[in-house]
């Protein structure tokens, strides 16, 4: 007889293959997005935001997985559109027009918390994919088509984390955002169905599939070791680090303040995340800008960003938007030569860029960093070693300090127990029981869409 863990591992492999054949990009999963939104919220010190996050944690969490929920529908764009700044801005404007300027009602605070979680989802897809995910693709022993699902299992098993949010979403409001403001019809019932399905997927991982963590760790050892390490660029703590600034800028936008002076919400490298390599072709060897508002694409050109050495010489580099809709909010910059060891570089973002509201910063944004000095001439920066530092969100992590007892039965839970007059099933009947339950389990997993966030733009 197969053990419960073996059956679960086999089923998740099947589901992962099915999703890999449907989509083409790697990702983080829904539980991971919720975690990063919550971790960032714990670090916020602004009194207004602090009060909202403390009062409406469930709405923050629902916003955290709302974008991916849409991928469980037949309409792919029900999932795609909420990832981007066009939807974020439309929702900001709806909240502002309906509940502003004080936002002192419970309904207003619920929508703001949901907005924050939803926006956090979009930006952390980029913080993760652009740096961590692309680096994993280079170093993992197998392809990363299933890394998104594996990350969910690592988070649930290793933290450990067993959070399954109660569903709270104003489906009529979001149907209006889709249909009236973005001219993409989505019915309220479609949102209800998608969110319910997404929650089922989160629950399956949290309650059952986490037992396959070690098998998945064998496939993705690099990612498992680094996913929650606060020193690793692009990992979950890095995502939360960037989201803190996004929350600030979203509140500015709700307050109808169009200033672009603090539009940069994060960079890599920065003071907390030094450049980890001298190889400028690696994903984690590129400079990244993360913005708290979408940018007009035409406002960014080859004069917008400069990288200078210690003597003030401009070093040749190439930039690109990292995905995005009409208003992308991530820029990558690749130096066209290796980084020099032990050298101070300065990155300058010129104030010619314009936000989606058509506003430019009033002055340049610049920062400096010094590259590592390798142990051996011609070598690279040393790998991160030693135990990870303390979590930036200890209260959140403390909620999941004890793992529930693992399942005691060898078989998966029975969804519709077969009628029998016997007190126990014989071993000869077990294969049939497993087959029926496995089929139901696969159907649940497929409908759950455990980690299907795929960004095409």
Secondary structure as the mmCIF struct_conf table of DSSP 4:
data_model
#
loop_
_struct_conf.conf_type_id
_struct_conf.id
_struct_conf.beg_label_comp_id
_struct_conf.beg_label_asym_id
_struct_conf.beg_label_seq_id
_struct_conf.end_label_comp_id
_struct_conf.end_label_asym_id
_struct_conf.end_label_seq_id
HELX_RH_AL_P HELX_RH_AL_P1 UNK A 4 UNK A 22
HELX_RH_AL_P HELX_RH_AL_P2 UNK A 30 UNK A 43
HELX_RH_AL_P HELX_RH_AL_P3 UNK A 47 UNK A 55
HELX_RH_AL_P HELX_RH_AL_P4 UNK A 57 UNK A 69
HELX_RH_3T_P HELX_RH_3T_P1 UNK A 70 UNK A 72
BEND BEND1 UNK A 73 UNK A 74
TURN_TY1_P TURN_TY1_P1 UNK A 76 UNK A 76
HELX_RH_AL_P HELX_RH_AL_P5 UNK A 77 UNK A 80
HELX_RH_3T_P HELX_RH_3T_P2 UNK A 81 UNK A 83
BEND BEND2 UNK A 84 UNK A 84
HELX_RH_AL_P HELX_RH_AL_P6 UNK A 85 UNK A 99
TURN_TY1_P TURN_TY1_P2 UNK A 100 UNK A 102
BEND BEND3 UNK A 105 UNK A 105
HELX_RH_AL_P HELX_RH_AL_P7 UNK A 106 UNK A 127
HELX_RH_PI_P HELX_RH_PI_P1 UNK A 128 UNK A 133
HELX_RH_AL_P HELX_RH_AL_P8 UNK A 134 UNK A 139
BEND BEND4 UNK A 140 UNK A 142
TURN_TY1_P TURN_TY1_P3 UNK A 145 UNK A 146
HELX_RH_AL_P HELX_RH_AL_P9 UNK A 147 UNK A 159
TURN_TY1_P TURN_TY1_P4 UNK A 160 UNK A 160
HELX_LH_PP_P HELX_LH_PP_P1 UNK A 165 UNK A 167
HELX_RH_AL_P HELX_RH_AL_P10 UNK A 171 UNK A 176
HELX_RH_PI_P HELX_RH_PI_P2 UNK A 177 UNK A 181
BEND BEND5 UNK A 182 UNK A 183
HELX_RH_AL_P HELX_RH_AL_P11 UNK A 188 UNK A 207
TURN_TY1_P TURN_TY1_P5 UNK A 208 UNK A 208
HELX_RH_3T_P HELX_RH_3T_P3 UNK A 209 UNK A 212
HELX_RH_AL_P HELX_RH_AL_P12 UNK A 213 UNK A 219
HELX_RH_AL_P HELX_RH_AL_P13 UNK A 221 UNK A 226
TURN_TY1_P TURN_TY1_P6 UNK A 227 UNK A 228
TURN_TY1_P TURN_TY1_P7 UNK A 230 UNK A 231
BEND BEND6 UNK A 232 UNK A 232
TURN_TY1_P TURN_TY1_P8 UNK A 233 UNK A 234
BEND BEND7 UNK A 235 UNK A 235
HELX_RH_AL_P HELX_RH_AL_P14 UNK A 236 UNK A 254
TURN_TY1_P TURN_TY1_P9 UNK A 255 UNK A 256
TURN_TY1_P TURN_TY1_P10 UNK A 261 UNK A 262
STRN STRN1 UNK A 264 UNK A 268
BEND BEND8 UNK A 269 UNK A 269
BEND BEND9 UNK A 271 UNK A 273
BEND BEND10 UNK A 278 UNK A 278
TURN_TY1_P TURN_TY1_P11 UNK A 280 UNK A 281
BEND BEND11 UNK A 282 UNK A 282
HELX_RH_3T_P HELX_RH_3T_P4 UNK A 283 UNK A 285
BEND BEND12 UNK A 286 UNK A 286
STRN STRN2 UNK A 287 UNK A 291
BEND BEND13 UNK A 292 UNK A 293
STRN STRN3 UNK A 295 UNK A 295
HELX_RH_3T_P HELX_RH_3T_P5 UNK A 297 UNK A 299
TURN_TY1_P TURN_TY1_P12 UNK A 302 UNK A 303
BEND BEND14 UNK A 304 UNK A 304
STRN STRN4 UNK A 305 UNK A 308
TURN_TY1_P TURN_TY1_P13 UNK A 310 UNK A 311
HELX_LH_PP_P HELX_LH_PP_P2 UNK A 313 UNK A 313
STRN STRN5 UNK A 314 UNK A 314
HELX_LH_PP_P HELX_LH_PP_P3 UNK A 315 UNK A 316
STRN STRN6 UNK A 317 UNK A 321
BEND BEND15 UNK A 323 UNK A 323
BEND BEND16 UNK A 325 UNK A 327
STRN STRN7 UNK A 330 UNK A 335
BEND BEND17 UNK A 336 UNK A 337
HELX_LH_PP_P HELX_LH_PP_P4 UNK A 338 UNK A 340
TURN_TY1_P TURN_TY1_P14 UNK A 341 UNK A 342
STRN STRN8 UNK A 344 UNK A 349
TURN_TY1_P TURN_TY1_P15 UNK A 351 UNK A 352
STRN STRN9 UNK A 355 UNK A 355
TURN_TY1_P TURN_TY1_P16 UNK A 356 UNK A 357
BEND BEND18 UNK A 358 UNK A 358
BEND BEND19 UNK A 362 UNK A 363
STRN STRN10 UNK A 365 UNK A 370
BEND BEND20 UNK A 375 UNK A 376
TURN_TY1_P TURN_TY1_P17 UNK A 377 UNK A 378
HELX_LH_PP_P HELX_LH_PP_P5 UNK A 381 UNK A 384
BEND BEND21 UNK A 386 UNK A 386
HELX_LH_PP_P HELX_LH_PP_P6 UNK A 387 UNK A 391
BEND BEND22 UNK A 392 UNK A 392
HELX_RH_AL_P HELX_RH_AL_P15 UNK A 394 UNK A 398
TURN_TY1_P TURN_TY1_P18 UNK A 399 UNK A 400
BEND BEND23 UNK A 402 UNK A 402
HELX_LH_PP_P HELX_LH_PP_P7 UNK A 403 UNK A 407
BEND BEND24 UNK A 409 UNK A 411
HELX_LH_PP_P HELX_LH_PP_P8 UNK A 412 UNK A 414
BEND BEND25 UNK A 415 UNK A 416
HELX_LH_PP_P HELX_LH_PP_P9 UNK A 417 UNK A 419
BEND BEND26 UNK A 421 UNK A 424
HELX_RH_AL_P HELX_RH_AL_P16 UNK A 427 UNK A 448
TURN_TY1_P TURN_TY1_P19 UNK A 449 UNK A 451
#
